[in-house]
Amino acid sequence: MAGTVEELEARLDRGDWLLPGEVAKLLGIDRTTVIRAYLNPDPPKIRYRHRAGAGSYRECHPEDVRAELAKRRHVHGES
């Protein structure tokens, strides 16, 4: 897992898929909140895929993560 928010944003810019814990760090929320509120609803608020290999970890779609990040950074009252 990348260390800083800046590194995670650079990975998003490259189109990398992120793990729920990495998404949580970017959004400033808990990992379980990402899973419960964004990945588990039907349909999910953030699209995901299962990583190949043992564990079947979920990876979050970079475009959806970017959109959620933009929503959190939007200043209300501005267009």
FIKOLLO-885019 format. One record per atom (N, C-alpha, C, O): x negated, y, z negated; chain. Coordinates in nm, 3 decimals, padded with zeros to 5 digits. Example, Ala and Ser with C-alpha at 12.3 -4.5 7.8 and 13.67 -1.06 7.14 Angstrom:
// residues 2
        c1        c2        c3   ch
   -01.319   -00.569   -00.780    A
   -01.230   -00.450   -00.780    A
   -01.320   -00.330   -00.780    A
   -01.424   -00.332   -00.846    A
   -01.285   -00.225   -00.708    A
   -01.367   -00.106   -00.714    A
   -01.290    00.003   -00.787    A
   -01.341    00.114   -00.804    A
This chain:
// residues 79
        c1        c2        c3   ch
   -00.085   -00.118    00.000    A
    00.000    00.000    00.000    A
   -00.089    00.124    00.000    A
   -00.188    00.129   -00.073    A
   -00.055    00.223    00.081    A
   -00.133    00.347    00.089    A
   -00.119    00.425   -00.040    A
   -00.020    00.413   -00.112    A
   -00.221    00.507   -00.069    A
   -00.224    00.577   -00.196    A
   -00.144    00.705   -00.204    A
   -00.071    00.725   -00.301    A
   -00.155    00.793   -00.103    A
   -00.095    00.925   -00.116    A
    00.024    00.943   -00.022    A
    00.040    00.870    00.075    A
    00.104    01.041   -00.054    A
    00.217    01.076    00.031    A
    00.167    01.117    00.170    A
    00.228    01.083    00.271    A
    00.057    01.190    00.173    A
    00.000    01.234    00.301    A
   -00.039    01.114    00.388    A
   -00.015    01.115    00.509    A
   -00.099    01.013    00.327    A
   -00.136    00.892    00.402    A
   -00.012    00.819    00.454    A
   -00.011    00.770    00.567    A
    00.091    00.814    00.372    A
    00.214    00.749    00.415    A
    00.280    00.825    00.529    A
    00.330    00.764    00.624    A
    00.279    00.958    00.522    A
    00.335    01.038    00.631    A
    00.255    01.020    00.760    A
    00.313    01.017    00.868    A
    00.123    01.008    00.748    A
    00.039    00.983    00.866    A
    00.075    00.849    00.928    A
    00.078    00.836    01.051    A
    00.102    00.749    00.845    A
    00.143    00.619    00.896    A
    00.278    00.628    00.967    A
    00.299    00.564    01.070    A
    00.371    00.706    00.912    A
    00.499    00.726    00.978    A
    00.479    00.792    01.115    A
    00.544    00.754    01.212    A
    00.390    00.889    01.121    A
    00.360    00.957    01.248    A
    00.308    00.859    01.353    A
    00.331    00.877    01.472    A
    00.239    00.756    01.307    A
    00.188    00.653    01.399    A
    00.295    00.550    01.435    A
    00.274    00.466    01.522    A
    00.409    00.556    01.366    A
    00.516    00.461    01.393    A
    00.508    00.335    01.311    A
    00.571    00.235    01.344    A
    00.429    00.337    01.202    A
    00.418    00.219    01.115    A
    00.547    00.198    01.036    A
    00.612    00.293    00.994    A
    00.582    00.072    01.017    A
    00.694    00.034    00.931    A
    00.642    00.029    00.788    A
    00.533   -00.022    00.764    A
    00.719    00.081    00.692    A
    00.675    00.090    00.553    A
    00.752   -00.007    00.464    A
    00.867   -00.041    00.490    A
    00.685   -00.049    00.358    A
    00.748   -00.133    00.256    A
    00.839   -00.047    00.167    A
    00.817    00.074    00.157    A
    00.939   -00.106    00.103    A
    01.029   -00.028    00.017    A
    00.956    00.054   -00.090    A
    00.997    00.166   -00.120    A
    00.850    00.002   -00.147    A
    00.775    00.078   -00.248    A
    00.709    00.202   -00.190    A
    00.698    00.304   -00.257    A
    00.666    00.192   -00.065    A
    00.605    00.307    00.002    A
    00.711    00.412    00.036    A
    00.687    00.532    00.024    A
    00.827    00.365    00.078    A
    00.939    00.456    00.106    A
    00.979    00.527   -00.023    A
    01.005    00.648   -00.023    A
    00.984    00.454   -00.132    A
    01.019    00.512   -00.262    A
    00.923    00.624   -00.299    A
    00.965    00.728   -00.348    A
    00.795    00.602   -00.277    A
    00.695    00.704   -00.308    A
    00.718    00.829   -00.225    A
    00.711    00.941   -00.277    A
    00.747    00.812   -00.096    A
    00.773    00.927   -00.009    A
    00.897    01.004   -00.052    A
    00.897    01.127   -00.052    A
    01.003    00.932   -00.088    A
    01.130    00.996   -00.123    A
    01.136    01.042   -00.268    A
    01.227    01.115   -00.306    A
    01.039    01.000   -00.349    A
    01.036    01.039   -00.489    A
    01.142    00.969   -00.572    A
    01.198    01.026   -00.666    A
    01.170    00.843   -00.537    A
    01.268    00.763   -00.609    A
    01.208    00.627   -00.644    A
    01.095    00.597   -00.604    A
    01.282    00.547   -00.717    A
    01.235    00.415   -00.758    A
    01.253    00.314   -00.644    A
    01.346    00.326   -00.564    A
    01.166    00.217   -00.638    A
    01.171    00.111   -00.537    A
    01.304    00.037   -00.537    A
    01.358    00.004   -00.432    A
    01.356    00.010   -00.656    A
    01.484   -00.061   -00.664    A
    01.599    00.023   -00.607    A
    01.696   -00.032   -00.555    A
    01.588    00.154   -00.617    A
    01.688    00.243   -00.558    A
    01.684    00.234   -00.406    A
    01.788    00.233   -00.341    A
    01.565    00.227   -00.349    A
    01.552    00.210   -00.204    A
    01.622    00.083   -00.161    A
    01.698    00.082   -00.064    A
    01.596   -00.025   -00.232    A
    01.656   -00.153   -00.196    A
    01.807   -00.150   -00.213    A
    01.881   -00.188   -00.123    A
    01.853   -00.105   -00.329    A
    01.996   -00.105   -00.360    A
    02.075   -00.007   -00.275    A
    02.181   -00.041   -00.222    A
    02.025    00.116   -00.260    A
    02.103    00.222   -00.195    A
    02.080    00.233   -00.044    A
    02.167    00.279    00.028    A
    01.963    00.190    00.002    A
    01.931    00.210    00.144    A
    01.924    00.081    00.226    A
    01.959    00.082    00.344    A
    01.880   -00.028    00.166    A
    01.862   -00.151    00.243    A
    01.977   -00.251    00.226    A
    02.009   -00.323    00.320    A
    02.038   -00.257    00.109    A
    02.140   -00.358    00.083    A
    02.280   -00.326    00.137    A
    02.355   -00.419    00.165    A
    02.319   -00.197    00.154    A
    02.454   -00.172    00.206    A
    02.471   -00.234    00.345    A
    02.374   -00.259    00.417    A
    02.597   -00.258    00.382    A
    02.626   -00.314    00.513    A
    02.712   -00.215    00.590    A
    02.829   -00.201    00.557    A
    02.661   -00.144    00.690    A
    02.525   -00.155    00.743    A
    02.425   -00.078    00.655    A
    02.464    00.012    00.581    A
    02.298   -00.115    00.664    A
    02.197   -00.046    00.583    A
    02.178    00.099    00.627    A
    02.192    00.131    00.745    A
    02.145    00.185    00.531    A
    02.118    00.326    00.563    A
    01.980    00.342    00.627    A
    01.957    00.435    00.704    A
    01.890    00.251    00.595    A
    01.759    00.246    00.660    A
    01.747    00.107    00.722    A
    01.756    00.006    00.651    A
    01.727    00.102    00.853    A
    01.711   -00.027    00.919    A
    01.581   -00.092    00.872    A
    01.485   -00.023    00.836    A
    01.579   -00.223    00.872    A
    01.460   -00.295    00.828    A
    01.444   -00.423    00.906    A
    01.535   -00.469    00.975    A
    01.325   -00.478    00.894    A
    01.296   -00.610    00.952    A
    01.223   -00.689    00.845    A
    01.169   -00.633    00.749    A
    01.221   -00.820    00.861    A
    01.147   -00.905    00.767    A
    01.008   -00.926    00.823    A
    00.990   -00.962    00.939    A
    00.909   -00.905    00.738    A
    00.770   -00.927    00.776    A
    00.746   -01.077    00.792    A
    00.794   -01.157    00.712    A
    00.673   -01.112    00.894    A
    00.641   -01.254    00.916    A
    00.552   -01.305    00.804    A
    00.471   -01.230    00.748    A
    00.567   -01.432    00.772    A
    00.481   -01.494    00.672    A
    00.554   -01.519    00.542    A
    00.675   -01.500    00.530    A
    00.477   -01.561    00.446    A
    00.532   -01.597    00.315    A
    00.593   -01.475    00.247    A
    00.539   -01.365    00.255    A
    00.702   -01.496    00.181    A
    00.764   -01.388    00.105    A
    00.874   -01.315    00.179    A
    00.966   -01.263    00.116    A
    00.867   -01.311    00.310    A
    00.969   -01.245    00.390    A
    00.999   -01.104    00.340    A
    01.115   -01.067    00.322    A
    00.894   -01.026    00.317    A
    00.910   -00.889    00.272    A
    00.981   -00.805    00.376    A
    00.967   -00.828    00.496    A
    01.058   -00.707    00.330    A
    01.126   -00.616    00.422    A
    01.035   -00.497    00.453    A
    00.961   -00.449    00.367    A
    01.041   -00.453    00.578    A
    00.970   -00.333    00.622    A
    01.074   -00.237    00.678    A
    01.163   -00.277    00.752    A
    01.061   -00.109    00.643    A
    01.160   -00.008    00.678    A
    01.124    00.063    00.808    A
    01.008    00.095    00.833    A
    01.227    00.087    00.890    A
    01.211    00.150    01.020    A
    01.159    00.294    01.003    A
    01.219    00.372    00.929    A
    01.051    00.329    01.072    A
    00.991    00.462    01.053    A
    01.084    00.579    01.088    A
    01.080    00.682    01.021    A
    01.166    00.565    01.191    A
    01.256    00.675    01.228    A
    01.359    00.701    01.118    A
    01.390    00.816    01.088    A
    01.411    00.595    01.060    A
    01.510    00.611    00.954    A
    01.447    00.670    00.828    A
    01.509    00.752    00.759    A
    01.325    00.629    00.799    A
    01.255    00.685    00.682    A
    01.231    00.834    00.704    A
    01.251    00.914    00.613    A
    01.188    00.871    00.824    A
    01.166    01.013    00.859    A
    01.294    01.093    00.840    A
    01.291    01.204    00.785    A
    01.406    01.038    00.886    A
    01.535    01.108    00.874    A
    01.572    01.130    00.727    A
    01.617    01.238    00.690    A
    01.553    01.029    00.643    A
    01.584    01.043    00.500    A
    01.491    01.144    00.434    A
    01.534    01.221    00.349    A
    01.366    01.143    00.474    A
    01.269    01.239    00.420    A
    01.309    01.381    00.458    A
    01.301    01.471    00.375    A
    01.352    01.401    00.582    A
    01.396    01.534    00.628    A
    01.518    01.580    00.549    A
    01.528    01.698    00.514    A
    01.612    01.488    00.520    A
    01.730    01.524    00.441    A
    01.691    01.571    00.303    A
    01.747    01.668    00.251    A
    01.595    01.504    00.243    A
    01.552    01.541    00.107    A
    01.478    01.673    00.104    A
    01.478    01.742    00.002    A
    01.415    01.709    00.214    A
    01.336    01.833    00.219    A
    01.416    01.951    00.271    A
    01.369    02.065    00.266    A
    01.539    01.925    00.319    A
    01.622    02.034    00.372    A
    01.658    02.132    00.261    A
    01.700    02.091    00.152    A
    01.641    02.258    00.289    A
    01.679    02.362    00.194    A
    01.823    02.401    00.227    A
    01.851    02.452    00.335    A
    01.913    02.378    00.133    A
    02.055    02.407    00.155    A
    02.076    02.558    00.160    A
    02.016    02.634    00.084    A
    02.160    02.599    00.252    A
    02.185    02.741    00.271    A
    02.108    02.795    00.391    A
    02.134    02.907    00.436    A
    02.014    02.716    00.443    A
    01.940    02.754    00.563    A
    01.991    02.668    00.677    A
    02.039    02.557    00.654    A
    01.982    02.719    00.800    A
    02.029    02.639    00.913    A
    01.924    02.548    00.966    A
    01.948    02.475    01.062    A
